[in-house]
């Protein structure tokens, strides 16, 4: 005979699982907060490792330039095409340049650069530190009287905080150039008119807002990569899970903080 479940048993079962999920989330938030506090504390106190920091500047900044630049270029080209299609219905084609520069500098450049950095750098950081955790290299650093937070985490976090705004500033230029290419060579706009409209419309407040977002997104990507790698489970499965969690959590937090920062900066 089939066992008949009482509705209260299902409610109890559901409440237990919801409670377990909430408790696990609270534990994770507490561990992440402690990790962020330790990272910031070690970032402002000696000793520092300049060679490691410079190496991360190159790894996170220079080697991410190609993917960020390509993303910005084609994003600017697509925005120009789509905005022209919409504005042509209202005989407002002249606003294409304004929309391109505003969208790129305020939103798309920092958000897309942050997501690309999460996919490329966040996954790499989590896999590298997770592998060091599995192979007990982090324990070996402690044996050698080297603080793993200062040696592994701080250089990556500083590099992400400093280099992503630089990448976004370059992406702003490349994205606007992509819109100019489409506007001039596809939509038959006047090159001088397009450039003048862009320069007249954009303000430093628009550019600075994107750079502020980029700095926050750089912190998010590197901290989540380091955190998930540092607390990676054992074995290849644990490293794979840490890598996945680093990318997914970074992407979600970037979108959440993008809204929060937009509300704060433009309210």
C-alpha positions in Angstrom: 0.0 0.0 0.0 1.1 3.6 -0.7 2.0 5.6 2.3 -0.2 8.6 2.7 1.7 11.7 3.8 0.0 14.2 6.1 0.1 17.8 4.8 1.8 18.8 8.1 4.7 16.4 7.4 5.3 18.1 4.0 5.2 21.5 5.7 7.7 20.4 8.3 10.0 18.9 5.7 9.9 22.1 3.7 10.6 24.3 6.7 13.5 22.1 7.7 15.1 22.5 4.3 14.4 26.3 4.1 15.9 26.7 7.6 19.0 24.7 6.6 19.4 26.9 3.5 19.1 30.1 5.5 21.6 28.9 8.1 24.1 27.8 5.4 23.7 31.2 3.8 24.3 33.0 7.1 27.4 30.9 7.7 28.7 31.8 4.2 28.0 35.5 4.6 29.9 35.4 7.9 32.9 33.6 6.5 32.9 35.9 3.4 32.7 39.0 5.7 35.6 37.8 7.8 37.6 37.0 4.6 37.0 40.5 3.2 38.0 42.1 6.6 41.2 40.1 6.7 42.0 41.0 3.1 41.6 44.7 3.7 43.6 44.5 7.0 46.5 42.7 5.3 46.4 45.1 2.3 47.2 48.1 4.4 49.8 46.5 6.7 53.3 45.4 5.8 55.0 43.3 4.6 54.0 43.5 0.9 55.3 41.6 -2.1 55.9 44.1 -4.9 56.9 41.4 -7.4 53.7 39.4 -6.9 51.6 42.6 -7.2 53.3 43.6 -10.4 52.9 40.1 -11.8 49.1 40.2 -11.1 48.9 43.7 -12.7 50.2 42.0 -15.9 48.1 38.9 -15.5 44.8 40.6 -14.7 45.3 43.9 -16.6 47.4 43.4 -19.7 46.3 39.9 -20.6 42.6 40.9 -20.2 42.9 43.8 -22.6 42.2 41.8 -25.7 38.9 40.3 -24.5 37.7 43.5 -22.9 38.6 45.5 -26.0 36.8 43.1 -28.4 33.7 43.1 -26.2 33.6 46.9 -26.0 34.2 47.3 -29.8 31.3 45.1 -30.9 29.1 46.3 -28.1 29.5 49.9 -29.4 28.8 48.8 -33.0 25.7 46.9 -32.0 24.4 49.8 -29.9 24.9 52.2 -32.9 22.9 49.8 -35.2 20.1 49.2 -32.7 19.7 52.8 -31.7 19.6 53.9 -35.3 16.9 51.4 -36.0 14.8 52.7 -33.2 15.4 56.4 -33.6 14.8 56.3 -37.4 11.1 55.7 -36.6 10.9 59.1 -34.9 13.3 60.9 -37.2 15.9 61.3 -34.4 18.9 59.6 -36.0 21.1 62.4 -34.7 20.9 61.0 -31.2 22.8 57.8 -32.0 26.2 59.3 -31.0 24.7 60.5 -27.7 23.2 57.1 -26.9 26.4 55.2 -27.7 28.7 57.3 -25.6 26.2 57.4 -22.6 25.5 53.7 -22.7 29.1 52.7 -23.0 30.6 54.9 -20.4 27.8 54.5 -17.7 26.8 50.9 -18.1 28.1 48.5 -20.7 31.8 49.1 -20.4 32.0 48.5 -16.6 29.5 45.7 -16.5 30.7 43.8 -19.5 34.3 44.3 -18.5 33.5 43.0 -15.0 31.7 39.9 -16.4 34.6 39.2 -18.8 37.0 39.6 -15.9 34.9 37.2 -13.8 34.9 34.6 -16.6 38.7 34.9 -17.3 40.3 36.0 -14.1 37.9 34.9 -11.4 37.9 31.4 -12.7 41.6 31.3 -13.0 42.2 32.7 -9.5 39.8 30.2 -7.9 41.3 27.3 -9.8 44.9 28.3 -9.0 44.3 28.9 -5.3 42.0 25.9 -5.0 44.7 23.7 -6.5 47.2 25.1 -4.0 44.7 24.3 -1.2 44.3 20.7 -2.5 48.0 20.1 -2.9 48.7 21.6 0.6 50.8 24.4 -0.9 49.0 27.0 1.3 49.9 24.9 4.4 53.5 24.9 3.1 53.5 28.7 3.0 52.5 28.9 6.6 55.3 26.4 7.4 57.7 28.8 5.7 56.3 31.7 7.9 54.6 33.3 4.8 51.1 34.7 5.3 48.9 33.2 2.5 46.6 36.2 2.6 49.4 38.6 2.0 51.2 36.4 -0.6 48.2 35.1 -2.5 45.1 37.2 -1.9 46.2 40.8 -1.4 48.2 41.0 -4.7 45.2 39.8 -6.7 42.7 42.0 -5.0 44.9 45.1 -5.4 45.5 44.3 -9.1 41.7 43.9 -9.7 40.9 47.1 -7.9 43.4 49.1 -9.8 43.5 47.5 -13.2 39.8 47.1 -14.0 39.1 50.9 -14.0 42.1 51.3 -16.4 40.6 48.5 -18.6 37.2 50.2 -18.5 38.6 53.6 -19.5 40.3 51.9 -22.5 37.0 50.1 -23.2 35.1 53.4 -23.2 37.4 54.7 -26.0 37.2 51.4 -28.0 33.4 51.2 -27.6 32.8 54.8 -28.7 35.2 54.1 -31.7 33.0 51.0 -32.6 29.9 53.2 -32.7 31.8 55.8 -34.8 32.9 53.1 -37.3 29.3 51.9 -37.7 27.9 55.5 -37.8 30.4 56.7 -40.4 30.9 53.7 -42.6 27.6 51.9 -42.3 25.0 54.6 -41.5 26.6 57.4 -43.6 27.0 59.9 -40.8 29.4 62.8 -41.0 32.6 61.9 -39.1 33.1 65.4 -37.8 29.4 65.7 -36.8 29.5 62.4 -35.0 32.7 63.2 -33.1 31.4 66.7 -32.1 28.1 65.3 -30.8 30.0 62.7 -28.8 32.3 65.3 -27.2 29.5 67.8 -26.6 27.3 65.3 -24.9 29.6 63.2 -22.7 30.7 64.5 -19.3 33.3 63.5 -16.8 30.6 62.5 -14.4 29.5 59.8 -16.9 33.1 58.5 -17.2 33.8 58.7 -13.5 30.7 56.8 -12.6 31.8 53.9 -14.9 35.3 54.0 -13.3 33.8 53.8 -9.8 31.7 50.9 -10.8 34.8 49.2 -12.3 36.8 49.6 -9.1 34.0 47.9 -7.1 33.6 45.2 -9.7 37.3 44.5 -9.7 37.1 44.0 -5.9 34.1 41.7 -6.3 35.7 39.5 -9.0 39.1 39.1 -7.2 37.7 38.6 -3.7 35.1 36.0 -4.8 37.8 34.2 -6.8 40.2 34.2 -3.9 37.5 33.3 -1.4 36.2 30.3 -3.3 39.6 29.1 -4.1 40.9 29.6 -0.5 37.9 27.6 0.8 37.9 25.0 -1.9 36.9 21.4 -1.2 39.3 18.5 -1.5 40.0 16.8 -4.9 39.3 17.8 -8.5 35.6 18.1 -7.8 36.1 20.6 -5.0 38.3 22.8 -7.3 35.7 22.6 -10.1 32.9 23.6 -7.7 35.0 26.5 -6.4 35.7 27.7 -9.9 32.0 27.6 -10.8 31.0 29.3 -7.6 33.5 32.1 -8.2 32.2 32.9 -11.7 28.5 32.6 -10.8 28.7 34.6 -7.6 30.9 37.3 -9.2 28.4 37.7 -12.1 25.4 37.9 -9.7 27.1 40.4 -7.4 28.2 42.6 -10.3 24.6 42.9 -11.5 23.3 43.6 -8.0 25.9 46.2 -7.2 25.5 47.7 -10.6 21.9 48.6 -9.7 22.9 49.8 -6.2 25.7 52.0 -7.6 23.5 53.4 -10.3 20.9 54.3 -7.8 23.5 56.0 -5.6 25.4 57.8 -8.3 22.5 59.1 -10.4 19.7 59.5 -7.8 
